[in-house]
């Protein structure tokens, strides 16, 4: 069985999470918000939306993307084994296949210093994500839907806030709150996920950078599975 980045070093991760959450306002921190105040670089994705969408949909329609259960079975058992994920960029490392599969998205990730991970997420009809919390508080998660089913579009709950995705409308979430996805749709949702370093003061950011650098040994597991021609 593969290892799991999300379950590794629980004691250290818990201590770091408590520190990062405290530095970010504790229980008063946001749940769902516009991305622009904390992630202004996301406006470049808005400008390139049509080009990125065309590249990603070509990839999704021509290749079988691995499920989360194949990539990280331990964590997937807590979230969803059927959620499909393509890692274009992981912990500062590029997926070599992404230069061909989604070059515009990868170029954005490589040229944006705050980006930690850049992922293509595919939610097939009826696939839901169980209530769970993000494992690492050093990141914030950006969503940009490329396609959203019109009939019963999937919805996201973060703590007590609920959001229905709309094509081309990005949001930023703090996924350390419990969240889940309701999906009763009959179509496929395709979305970009970009994890960015949580904006904090210089000292906290330095600690976060060091912690993220130590995790790079896990990149190959995620990038290799995403890069297979299956």
Buried (B, 14 or more C-beta within 10 A) or exposed (E): EBEBBBEBEEEEBEEBBEBBBEBBEEEEBBBBBEBEEBBEBBEBBBEBBEEBBEBBBEBBEEBEBBBBBBBBBBBBEBBBBBBBBBBBBBBBBBBEBBEEBBBBBBBBBBEBEBBBBBBBBBBBBEBBBEEBBBBBBBBBBBBBBBBBBEEBBBBBBBBEBEBEBEBBBBBBBBBBBEBBBBBEBEBBBBBBBBBBBBBBEEEBBEBBBEBBEEBEEBBEBBBBBBBEEE
